[in-house]
Every structure is written in structure tokens, then in C-alpha cells.
Amino acid sequence: MTDASLLPPPAHGIARWPFGTAACGLARPTSLPDGRPWPRIRIITVTRHGADPSESVASVLRQDYPEVRHDLLPPGSGRAAVEPMLADPTIDHLLWLGAGDLLAPGALTALALEAALTGAAAVAGLRVLYDDAVRALDAPAATMEPGDGTFTDSAILWARDALPTHAILDADGMPNSVTAWSSLGEARWAWIGRPVLLHRLAAAQIPAGGLTIVSLTGLGTRGGAGVAQRRLADALSLAGHRVTGIVLSGRPEAAEWTDTFPQAEAAIAAAAPDLVLAGNLHGATRSLDVVGRLARRGPVGLVLHDLFPLTGRCCHPRDCGRALAGCDAACPTPDEYPQLAPDRITGMHLRKRAVLAGSASSWMLANSDWTLARARDLAPPGAITERIRLAFPTAVFRPGHRAALRSRLGLPHGDVLILVSSVIVDGPDKGFADLRVALQAVARPGVGVVAVGRLDDPTRLGVPNLFVPGMIADEETLAAWYGACDIHVTASRHETLGQTPIEAGLCGVPTLAYRVSGLTSSVIDGVSGRLVPVRPGALAEALTVLVEDRDARARLGAFARIALESRYSPAAAALSLDAVFRRQGLVDATMRPTFAPAMLGHFPFAAELQKGAVGTVPAASPPLVRRLRRAKQMVLGRRMPLFVRRCLYFAGTLRRSAP
């Protein structure tokens, strides 16, 4: 008997599919998140003479979706059979599966969940296009042109009650997807960024072209925002764009006094990009002057990994109202990172606002609904703000065998393990005091805490059974620590999105968080975790409930994987950026978004998976540095006085000028 692992991957790129079981993650919960039954789906396949439908049928049977019925209709008899279905109240959704097409693993569950969460009348996913190998993945264009038959109906789940008004059936009972999709309007259809269909082409025709894009960062792609920027760039590369990464500076100590970057700006000019995608610049400069200069040459998309572009100096205004009225020398935190001398804050805020309002070629890109609303509140008149989604490596962050992961990492098998994760666990905006109270409320034998990230003094958490792996610089190891835990909790109140809840959810671990800021997007309340009001004791109370309720944790974890893969895969991020490019006139609105074959490797059921990145955070500091940092925080807190900053600047200048 031949070992299946030794066989070459099938032409469509998914091992053991459709006659075996593909790696699809956690089992589907028995009902929707709100308790409603899963929608009833009718799949229609119009057969072809001489064609074997067995693979199509098998791909439906392997969906683990009991509420589906698959009808095989002979050619020419479809319309009479399909029209009564449009009036059948026992059918919630319809999906036309082309003869010879296959559903991808987990497709029906992903489509149905998104339809239930959004109420969309039509939900589309990605097609995998293949002949003797995978040639591309694609999605329907936002605007389909009449006569565009290249995108079949098989990748779209239609709400039955929306079809009678919008569908035009041909003699075989197939709808005119162009008419139906376009007439629904953007508010009534949705995309999911994962494959739902495997479609064989006689000869795959992949559109050439793509934009030339520079991904611009202040200091590089380490740390939370840097990682997010790098993942967006990777997603755009897989979408067929030519992406070059450029770093403004290697001198963080000079950021407060540096506004021009001759070397980096010359490199950008030489690349002649169609777009500069800029983000996380404040490590190299406290102004947006470079954005203004670049916008005079061409479009600049400024990713709001934080709110720094909209304030006089800070990344998160918190409860300060000065960003609305105008930041000034009365700023309460001028010595906190990113620091700026008080007498410069008014002028800096005015300069930033002038850049944001001064060109239709620059747009802010918000990564959550909250950030979009906040940016529009703080931005000057005339500034353009668009909504996008961040990208996550959805094949790296995936559910694993929890017992095996705990054995590998040396964690106790029977305990409920609570994960806290951040680049700096006790950072000033991470709600460390509230986190400590919540963890101490559930501390007892059988409950452990895993703290991933920089935590100079672990005893400050005040909990027994504490595991501190510290900074983890490669994504695959980080995903293993996530997957070994039962609950992820954060007490942060200031996130434009919050990446750790999404990474945890992709690993099948639900998140508990406050109902504030961008966390209202990264945690889908009642689906991928639970959100609680900001009040004393709320986090501790909800954590106590989740620690005791194993079934609730499992249910939330399963939904988290399904929903977050659909919304935050690299393909989902690229689709969100593609929609911006179309609205801003950078690409043809009628062209289908298309992805390289390697995009398939970002989904766990692919035969060949994409590897995780390494070097994502700085190496752990030596013990002496940690002790000095703790001593500094005892004296100055998180502040860095101006005279210290000037000393560091001059020391860096002397070091660079030394032979």
C-alpha cells in the first residue's frame, strides 16, 4: 500500500481531496454563534454528457455540512427544476456547482457563516484555477461586465430570497451571475478571502501586469506594526504586484530631529512606484513631511497602524481631547514614546494636518471600523480615509493538536492555560494593572498563565503556575504557543486593530477583551471571543466564566478559526487593498483580482504550506539591560527626558562619524 504522503500533490493543490479528508481545522459547531440552525443550502449541478460528476459529488459530501442537498440535473431540463426552488421556503441559500468543479474543503461552512454574520445576499470566495498544476487563484471583480463568463457561479452562495428579483435563468437553470452580482450593490454582497472552488481550465489565462509598489517603513519590519506592514507587502506580492521594501532610517535616536531622508527618497524615486504604501514611520521621524513630498510625485497610502499621523506626537490620544482641538505644548505625555519637545508639538500637528489635507494623492488606510471612524474625526477637511484589512499567515497560525503542542513545549496537560501576548506585555497601553487583577482572580491549581513577549519582571503578575517564554521571533514557534493555550486575554484599551486576538483565533483560541477601540473588529463578540465593558472587575468575571466553561471555549475557538481565516487571510487583505486601488483609479475596476499559485499555501488544506517568518521581534535583552531598564522605570516610569534624548542623539552622531 502506497503512503499518501509520498504521492505527488494533485493538480488542484489539495492533498487527499475530494476522496479523502483534507486538513481543515476544528469541527464545525452544531449551530450558528447566536444559536440559530445552520442555513439550508441547495447545490445545483447541471451535468454534461459523458462527464463524470463523481469528484464534484464527493467534494460536497466531504463538506461536513448536513444541511445541504445536491441536485444533479440533466442538460436542458434545469430551468423548470430550478424556478420552483426560488420560491421554496425550506431553502435558505443556493449555490450552482459547475460540472467538473469541486468545492474546496470547508467551503460551505465558511460561506454560510459569513452570510449569517453579515446578512449578505451573496457571498463569494476564491477560485483555484488549475490544469496540470495550480496556475492562479482569483475572485469576482467588484464590477462585472456583461458577457464576462470567465467567473462561474460556483464560487458564490446566493440567498434564495434575493434571487427572484435579480436572477435571470438560462435554459439549464443557470443564473446570469453578472446581472445578479452587479444589481445587488456593494452593500448586499460580501467576499471571503479563502478558496471555495477548484476550477479546471483547458488553459489558464492569467492577467499580466500589476502595480509597482514601495512598502515604506521607518525602521523596518520588526515589532507589531512592522510585522503588519511586512505581511501587507507580502499579500500584495502574491496579488501580482511588484513590491520593494525601503526603510527610512537606521537611527531611532535621531527621529525627533530628522525630517529628510536623501538616501531612502532617492531609492523611492529610482523605483518609480505607482504607489508608496507607508506605515509605522514614527521610529524614524516625528513629522509626515516625507509623505507630503512623496505625494507630490504619486499616490501614497498611509497605513494607520496607530494614530500617530493624526496627532501632534502620540500614537494613541487615549482620553486626551487635544487631538481634536489642536495638539499643543500642554500635551500631558511629551516624554513618552514617540517623544517630542512640548514647544514643537503645535507646529508639528499643523504640519501633519497640512500634509493630510494637501493632496488627493495621499490616503489614510484604516485597519478597523473604529480606526476608520476615529481617523475621520481627527483628520482635517479634505483628507481621504479608506478601510482595509490586515494580512495574517493563516496556514502558520492554525489549530494544532493541543496535547502534542503541550508535550513539545513542556506545558501541563490537564491545566486550563491562559495566554497573554504582546511585544511588551507590561507596556503603558496594554492595561497591565487590569490584566494582573483578572489573572489573580482565577489563579489556583489547575489554571496556568503563559506570558509571551517582553516582561522584565514576571513576578509583577503575581500569579503562580506562570510560564514565560519571552520574546518569540519566529511565527511557527509563536503559533505553537498560541495553540497550546485555551484562552487568550488582553486588557488593552488602545488598539487600532489588535493583532494578537486574530493570531490566537486563527489557532482556535478565543479572546477575552474590553469592548473598546479596534478590538471590536479583531474580536467578533460571541463568535471569536467575548467583549466586556470597561469597568472594574468585568474582565475578571468573564475570565472566571470561560475558565469554567470548556464547551464555550471550544465553540468560540472553532468559530474564531472559520471567521478570521475568511476575513484576515493574505487574500482577504489583498482584496481590501484592491478595492481601494479601484476606487482611487489605480487599477481597472472590471479586472478580476488574481493571485499567484503560492497564495494557496496560506490555507492549511493545501498540499504545500507557506512557511512562517523569522526575526519578527528583537532578540531578548541581556539580564543587565533588563535590570537597568527596570531601574530606569522605577525612577522615570516610561518617560525619556529631553536631555537624555539629546545625549543619545549626540552619542549616535559621534558613533557614526567615527572612522
C-alpha positions in Angstrom: 0.0 0.0 0.0 1.4 3.4 -1.0 1.9 6.0 1.7 -0.3 9.0 0.7 2.3 11.4 2.0 4.7 10.2 -0.6 2.4 10.8 -3.6 2.8 14.0 -5.6 0.2 16.7 -4.8 -2.9 16.6 -7.1 -3.2 19.1 -9.9 -5.5 21.3 -7.8 -3.0 21.5 -5.0 -5.1 20.0 -2.2 -3.9 16.6 -0.9 -6.4 13.7 -0.5 -9.2 15.8 -1.9 -12.1 15.1 -2.6 -12.0 11.4 -1.8 -10.1 11.8 1.4 -10.2 14.2 4.4 -8.3 17.4 3.9 -6.8 19.4 6.8 -9.5 21.9 7.5 -9.2 22.7 11.2 -11.6 22.3 14.1 -15.0 20.6 13.8 -18.0 22.8 12.9 -20.2 23.7 15.8 -23.7 22.3 15.7 -25.4 25.7 15.4 -24.6 29.2 14.4 -23.0 31.6 17.1 -26.4 33.0 18.1 -27.9 29.6 18.4 -29.8 29.6 15.1 -29.6 26.4 12.9 -27.1 26.4 10.1 -28.8 27.6 6.9 -30.2 25.0 4.5 -28.3 25.0 1.2 -29.3 23.6 -2.1 -26.5 22.9 -4.6 -27.4 22.6 -8.3 -25.2 20.9 -10.8 -26.2 20.7 -14.5 -24.4 17.6 -15.8 -22.7 17.3 -19.1 -23.0 14.3 -21.5 -20.0 11.9 -21.0 -18.7 13.9 -17.9 -18.1 12.0 -14.6 -19.6 14.0 -11.7 -18.1 11.8 -9.0 -15.5 14.3 -7.9 -18.0 17.1 -7.7 -20.4 15.0 -5.7 -17.6 13.8 -3.4 -16.5 17.4 -2.7 -20.0 18.2 -1.5 -20.2 15.0 0.6 -16.9 15.9 2.3 -18.1 19.3 3.4 -19.3 18.1 6.9 -22.4 20.2 6.3 -25.5 18.0 6.9 -27.9 20.8 5.9 -27.0 20.6 2.2 -28.8 18.8 -0.7 -27.1 18.3 -4.0 -29.2 18.1 -7.1 -27.8 16.8 -10.4 -29.8 18.0 -13.3 -29.6 16.7 -16.9 -28.8 19.3 -19.6 -31.7 21.3 -20.9 -34.1 20.4 -18.0 -32.7 22.7 -15.4 -34.8 25.8 -15.7 -38.1 24.1 -15.0 -36.5 22.4 -12.0 -34.7 25.4 -10.6 -37.5 28.0 -10.8 -39.6 26.3 -8.1 -36.6 26.4 -5.8 -36.6 30.2 -5.8 -39.9 30.1 -4.1 -39.2 27.2 -1.7 -39.2 28.5 1.9 -37.3 25.4 3.0 -34.2 26.6 1.1 -32.1 29.4 2.6 -29.3 29.6 0.0 -28.5 28.2 -3.4 -25.1 27.5 -5.0 -24.5 26.4 -8.6 -21.6 24.0 -8.8 -20.4 23.6 -12.4 -20.0 20.1 -13.8 -16.4 19.1 -13.1 -15.9 21.8 -10.5 -15.1 20.9 -6.9 -15.9 22.7 -3.7 -12.8 23.4 -1.6 -12.6 21.9 1.9 -14.8 23.7 4.4 -16.2 26.0 1.7 -19.9 25.7 2.7 -19.3 26.4 6.4 -17.1 29.4 5.6 -19.6 30.9 3.1 -22.7 30.2 5.3 -21.0 31.7 8.5 -20.1 34.9 6.6 -23.7 35.1 5.2 -25.1 34.6 8.7 -22.8 37.2 10.3 -23.3 39.9 7.6 -26.7 39.2 6.2 -25.2 39.5 2.7 -27.4 38.4 -0.2 -24.4 36.9 -2.0 -21.1 35.7 -0.6 -18.2 35.0 -2.9 -14.9 33.3 -2.3 -11.8 32.4 -4.2 -11.4 30.1 -7.1 -8.4 27.9 -7.5 -7.6 27.7 -11.3 -5.6 24.7 -12.4 -4.8 22.5 -15.4 -1.9 20.1 -14.8 -1.0 22.3 -11.7 -2.3 25.3 -9.9 -2.0 28.3 -12.1 -3.7 31.1 -10.1 -6.4 32.0 -7.7 -9.0 34.6 -8.4 -12.1 36.4 -7.1 -15.0 38.1 -8.9 -14.5 41.7 -9.9 -16.4 44.4 -8.0 -17.9 45.4 -11.3 -18.6 42.5 -13.7 -19.0 43.4 -17.4 -21.8 41.9 -19.4 -20.6 38.8 -21.3 -17.9 38.0 -18.6 -18.4 34.3 -18.4 -14.9 33.6 -17.1 -16.1 33.7 -13.5 -18.5 30.8 -12.9 -21.4 30.9 -10.4 -19.9 28.1 -8.4 -17.9 30.4 -6.1 -21.0 32.4 -5.0 -23.5 31.5 -2.3 -26.8 33.2 -3.1 -29.6 34.0 -0.6 -32.7 32.4 -2.1 -35.0 35.3 -1.3 -32.7 37.7 -3.1 -32.5 35.7 -6.4 -36.1 36.0 -7.8 -35.6 39.8 -8.2 -32.1 39.7 -9.6 -31.5 36.4 -11.3 -32.1 35.6 -14.9 -32.0 31.8 -15.6 -30.9 30.3 -18.8 -32.3 27.0 -20.3 -30.1 24.9 -18.0 -31.3 26.8 -14.9 -28.0 28.7 -14.5 -28.3 32.3 -13.3 -26.7 35.2 -15.0 -24.2 35.9 -12.3 -23.1 39.2 -13.9 -26.5 40.7 -13.7 -27.3 39.4 -10.3 -24.0 40.3 -8.7 -23.9 43.8 -10.1 -27.5 44.6 -9.4 -27.2 43.7 -5.7 -24.9 46.5 -5.0 -21.8 46.5 -2.8 -23.8 46.8 0.4 -25.5 43.4 -0.2 -22.6 41.2 -1.2 -19.5 40.1 0.6 -16.2 38.4 -0.1 -14.3 35.8 2.0 -10.6 35.6 1.4 -10.3 31.8 1.2 -10.8 29.2 -1.6 -14.3 27.9 -2.1 -14.0 26.3 -5.5 -11.5 24.3 -7.6 -12.0 25.0 -11.3 -10.2 23.2 -14.1 -9.3 25.3 -17.2 -8.2 23.9 -20.5 -5.6 26.7 -20.5 -5.4 29.0 -17.5 -5.2 32.6 -18.7 -3.6 34.7 -16.0 -3.7 38.5 -16.4 -0.3 40.1 -16.6 0.7 43.3 -15.0 0.2 44.7 -11.5 1.4 47.8 -9.8 4.9 48.8 -8.8 4.7 49.4 -5.1 7.2 50.6 -2.5 6.5 49.5 1.1 8.0 52.2 3.3 8.7 51.8 7.0 10.5 54.0 9.5 13.0 51.4 10.9 12.0 48.1 9.3 9.6 45.3 9.8 10.2 44.1 13.4 7.6 44.5 16.2 3.9 44.6 15.9 3.3 47.4 13.3 6.4 46.4 11.4 5.2 42.8 11.1 1.8 44.0 10.0 3.4 46.2 7.3 5.5 43.3 6.0 2.5 41.0 5.9 0.6 43.5 3.8 3.6 43.8 1.4 3.7 40.0 1.1 0.0 39.8 0.3 0.4 42.4 -2.4 3.2 40.5 -3.9 1.0 37.4 -4.1 -1.6 39.6 -5.8 0.7 40.2 -8.7 2.2 43.5 -7.7 5.9 44.2 -7.7 6.8 45.3 -4.1 10.0 46.7 -2.9 10.7 47.3 0.8 12.5 50.6 1.7 13.5 51.7 5.2 13.7 55.4 6.0 16.5 55.3 8.6 18.6 53.2 10.9 18.8 55.9 13.6 15.9 55.8 16.0 17.7 58.2 18.4 17.6 60.9 15.7 13.9 60.6 14.9 13.0 63.7 16.8 15.3 65.9 14.7 15.1 64.2 11.3 12.6 65.1 8.6 14.6 64.4 5.4 16.0 61.1 4.1 18.0 61.7 1.0 19.1 58.0 0.5 15.7 56.5 1.0 13.9 59.1 -1.0 16.4 58.6 -3.9 15.7 54.9 -3.8 12.0 55.5 -4.0 12.4 57.9 -6.9 14.5 55.3 -8.7 11.8 52.6 -8.2 9.3 55.0 -9.9 6.4 53.3 -8.0 2.7 53.5 -8.9 2.1 53.6 -5.1 4.0 54.1 -1.9 2.5 52.1 0.9 3.8 53.8 4.1 3.4 52.7 7.7 5.0 52.9 11.1 7.2 55.9 10.3 7.4 57.5 13.7 10.5 55.4 14.6 12.4 57.5 12.1 10.7 60.9 12.1 8.2 62.8 14.1 6.7 64.5 11.0 4.9 63.5 7.9 7.0 65.8 5.7 8.4 62.8 3.7 4.8 61.7 3.0 4.0 65.1 1.6 7.0 65.1 -0.7 6.2 61.6 -1.9 2.5 62.5 -2.5 3.6 65.3 -4.9 5.2 62.6 -7.1 2.4 60.0 -6.9 -0.1 58.2 -4.7 0.8 57.4 -1.1 -1.3 55.1 1.1 -0.6 55.7 4.8 -1.5 52.6 6.9 -2.8 53.6 10.3 -1.1 51.0 12.4 -1.6 53.7 15.1 -3.0 57.2 15.2 0.4 59.0 15.1 -0.3 60.7 11.7 -3.3 62.4 13.2 -1.8 63.8 16.4 0.9 66.2 17.4 3.2 63.4 18.6 1.5 60.4 20.3 0.3 57.1 18.8 -2.9 57.0 20.9 -4.6 60.1 22.3 -6.4 58.0 24.9 -8.8 60.3 26.6 -7.0 63.5 25.6 -9.1 65.8 23.6 -6.3 67.9 22.3 -6.0 66.0 19.0 -9.5 67.3 18.1 -8.9 70.9 19.1 -5.2 71.0 18.2 -2.3 69.5 20.0 -0.1 71.9 21.8 2.6 72.4 24.5 0.2 71.3 27.2 0.5 67.7 26.0 0.5 65.5 29.1 3.0 62.9 27.8 5.7 64.7 25.7 8.4 62.5 27.1 6.7 59.2 26.3 7.5 57.5 23.0 7.3 58.9 20.4 8.8 61.8 22.3 8.7 65.4 21.1 9.7 68.6 22.9 6.5 70.4 24.1 7.3 73.7 22.3 7.3 71.8 18.9 4.0 69.9 19.3 1.7 72.7 18.0 3.7 73.2 14.9 4.1 69.5 14.2 0.4 68.9 14.4 -0.2 71.7 11.9 2.4 70.3 9.6 0.8 66.9 9.7 -2.6 68.2 9.0 -1.3 70.2 6.1 0.1 67.0 4.5 -3.1 65.0 5.1 -5.3 67.7 3.6 -2.9 68.9 0.9 -3.1 66.2 -1.7 -5.7 63.9 -3.2 -2.8 61.5 -3.9 -2.4 60.6 -0.2 -4.9 58.5 1.6 -5.1 57.0 5.1 -5.8 53.3 5.3 -7.7 52.3 8.5 -7.5 48.6 9.6 -10.7 48.5 11.7 -14.1 50.2 11.8 -13.1 52.0 15.0 -9.9 53.3 13.4 -11.8 54.5 10.3 -14.3 56.4 12.5 -11.6 57.8 14.7 -9.5 58.9 11.7 -12.4 60.7 10.2 -13.0 62.5 13.4 -9.4 63.6 13.8 -8.5 64.3 10.1 -8.6 67.7 8.6 -11.2 68.5 6.0 -10.3 67.1 2.6 -8.3 64.1 4.0 -9.2 60.8 2.4 -9.6 57.7 4.6 -10.2 54.2 3.3 -10.9 50.9 5.1 -8.6 47.9 4.6 -7.9 44.6 6.4 -4.5 43.4 7.6 -3.0 40.1 6.5 -2.1 37.2 8.6 -0.3 33.9 7.7 -3.3 31.7 8.0 -1.5 28.4 7.4 1.1 29.2 10.0 -1.4 30.3 12.7 -3.7 27.3 12.6 -5.2 24.9 15.1 -2.8 22.1 16.2 -3.1 19.1 18.4 -3.2 20.7 21.8 -1.8 17.8 23.8 1.1 17.3 21.4 1.9 21.0 21.5 2.0 21.0 25.3 4.3 18.0 25.3 6.6 19.7 22.9 6.7 22.9 24.9 6.8 21.3 28.4 3.4 22.6 29.5 1.0 20.8 31.8 -1.6 18.7 30.0 -4.6 19.0 32.4 -4.4 22.7 33.2 -6.5 25.5 31.7 -3.8 27.7 30.2 -4.5 31.5 29.8 -2.3 33.3 27.2 -1.3 36.9 27.4 0.8 38.1 24.4 2.3 41.4 23.4 5.7 42.7 22.2 5.9 44.4 25.6 3.5 42.6 28.0 3.6 45.4 30.6 3.6 48.2 28.1 1.9 51.5 29.0 -1.1 50.9 26.8 -1.6 47.2 27.5 -3.7 47.6 30.6 -1.2 45.7 32.8 -2.9 46.5 36.1 -6.3 45.3 34.9 -4.7 42.2 33.4 -3.0 41.3 36.7 -6.3 41.6 38.6 -8.1 39.4 36.2 -5.4 36.7 36.2 -5.1 36.8 40.0 -8.9 36.3 40.2 -8.6 32.8 38.6 -5.2 31.8 39.9 -5.4 28.4 41.5 -4.1 24.8 41.0 -5.1 23.7 37.5 -5.0 27.1 36.0 -1.8 28.4 34.4 -0.7 31.6 32.6 1.6 31.8 29.6 3.1 35.3 29.0 4.6 35.7 25.5 6.6 38.9 25.0 8.9 41.2 26.9 8.2 41.1 30.6 11.3 42.3 32.6 9.8 41.3 36.0 7.5 38.3 35.8 6.7 38.5 39.5 4.7 41.6 38.9 1.9 39.5 37.5 1.6 37.9 41.0 0.3 34.5 39.8 1.7 31.0 40.4 2.0 28.4 37.6 3.4 31.1 35.3 5.3 30.2 32.1 7.3 33.0 30.4 8.8 32.0 27.1 9.7 35.7 26.5 10.1 37.2 23.0 9.4 34.7 20.2 10.9 35.8 16.9 9.6 33.1 14.6 5.9 32.7 13.6 5.8 28.9 13.7 7.0 28.7 17.3 4.7 31.6 18.3 1.7 29.7 16.7 2.6 26.6 18.7 2.5 28.6 22.0 -0.9 30.1 21.0 -2.3 26.7 20.0 -1.2 25.1 23.3 -3.4 27.5 25.3 -7.1 27.6 26.0 -7.9 31.3 26.3 -6.3 34.5 25.2 -6.9 37.6 27.3 -5.9 41.2 26.7 -6.7 44.3 28.9 -5.5 46.8 26.3 -7.8 49.7 25.6 -5.8 51.3 22.8 -5.5 49.3 19.6 -6.2 50.3 16.1 -7.0 46.6 15.5 -5.2 44.2 17.8 -3.2 41.5 16.1 -2.8 39.0 18.9 -6.6 38.3 19.1 -6.6 37.4 15.4 -3.4 35.3 15.7 -4.9 33.4 18.7 -8.3 33.0 17.0 -6.7 31.5 13.9 -5.1 28.9 16.2 -8.6 28.1 17.6 -8.1 30.1 20.8 -10.8 32.6 21.7 -10.0 36.0 23.1 -11.5 37.9 26.0 -11.1 41.7 25.8 -12.6 45.1 26.5 -15.3 46.4 24.1 -13.1 49.3 23.0 -11.1 50.6 20.1 -10.1 48.3 17.2 -10.6 45.3 19.4 -14.3 45.5 18.4 -13.1 44.3 14.9 -10.4 41.9 15.9 -12.7 40.1 18.4 -16.1 39.3 16.9 -18.2 39.3 20.1 -19.8 35.9 20.6 -18.1 34.5 17.6 -14.3 34.6 18.1 -14.3 35.6 21.7 -16.1 37.8 24.2 -16.0 41.5 24.8 -16.8 43.1 28.1 -17.5 46.7 29.2 -14.7 48.7 30.7 -15.5 48.6 34.4 -13.7 47.3 37.4 -14.0 43.5 37.7 -15.6 42.9 34.3 -12.6 41.2 32.8 -12.1 39.0 35.9 -15.7 38.0 36.0 -15.8 37.0 32.3 -12.4 35.2 32.6 -13.8 33.2 35.5 -16.7 32.1 33.4 -14.6 31.0 30.5 -12.1 29.1 32.7 -15.0 27.0 34.0 -16.8 26.5 30.6 -14.8 24.2 28.4 -17.6 23.8 25.9 -17.9 27.5 25.4 -14.1 27.8 24.8 -14.2 25.0 22.2 -17.2 26.5 20.4 -15.7 30.1 20.3 -12.4 28.7 19.2 -13.9 26.8 16.3 -15.9 29.8 15.1 -12.8 32.0 15.5 -10.8 29.9 13.1 -13.5 29.9 10.4 -14.5 33.6 10.6 -11.0 35.0 11.0 -9.5 33.0 8.2 -12.2 34.3 5.9 -11.6 37.9 6.9 -7.9 38.2 7.6 -6.1 35.9 5.2 -3.4 37.4 2.9 -6.0 37.1 0.1 -8.6 39.0 2.2 -6.1 41.8 2.9 -5.1 42.0 -0.8 -8.8 42.1 -1.8 -9.4 45.0 0.6 -6.5 46.9 -0.9 -7.6 46.1 -4.4 -11.0 47.7 -3.7 -9.1 50.9 -2.6 -7.0 50.8 -5.7 -10.1 50.5 -7.9 -11.9 53.4 -6.1 -8.8 55.6 -6.4 -8.4 54.7 -10.1 -5.1 52.8 -9.9 -6.5 49.6 -11.4 -9.3 48.7 -13.8 -12.5 48.1 -11.9 -13.6 45.4 -14.3 -10.4 43.3 -13.9 -10.7 40.2 -11.6 -8.3 40.2 -8.6 -5.9 37.4 -9.3 -3.3 35.7 -7.1 -0.1 33.7 -7.6 -0.4 29.9 -7.0 1.6 30.3 -3.8 -1.4 32.0 -2.2 -3.0 28.6 -1.9 -0.2 27.7 0.6 -1.7 30.1 3.1 -4.5 27.7 3.8 -4.0 24.6 5.9 -5.6 22.2 3.4 -3.0 23.0 0.8 -0.6 20.2 -0.1 2.4 22.7 0.2 2.1 25.2 3.0 3.8 28.6 3.2 6.5 28.9 5.9 6.3 31.4 8.8 8.6 34.4 9.0 11.5 34.6 11.4 13.2 37.6 13.1 9.9 39.3 13.8 10.9 40.8 17.1 14.3 41.9 18.5 16.3 39.4 20.5 15.8 39.2 24.2 17.8 41.8 26.2 20.7 40.5 28.4 20.0 40.4 32.1 22.0 43.5 32.8 20.0 45.5 30.3 16.7 44.3 31.8 17.8 45.3 35.3 18.9 48.7 34.1 15.5 49.1 32.3 13.6 48.2 35.5 15.7 50.7 37.5 15.0 53.4 34.9 11.3 52.7 35.0 11.3 52.9 38.8 12.8 56.4 38.6 11.3 57.8 35.4 8.5 55.4 34.5 8.1 55.2 30.7 9.4 58.8 30.2 12.6 59.7 28.4 13.5 63.3 29.4 14.7 65.6 26.6 18.3 65.9 28.0 18.6 62.1 27.9 17.3 62.1 24.3 19.8 64.8 23.3 22.6 62.8 24.8 21.6 59.7 22.9 21.4 61.7 19.7 24.8 63.2 20.0 26.3 59.8 21.0 24.8 58.3 17.9 26.1 61.1 15.7 29.6 60.7 17.1 29.5 56.9 16.7 28.6 57.3 13.0 31.2 59.9 12.4 34.0 57.9 14.0 36.4 56.3 11.5 
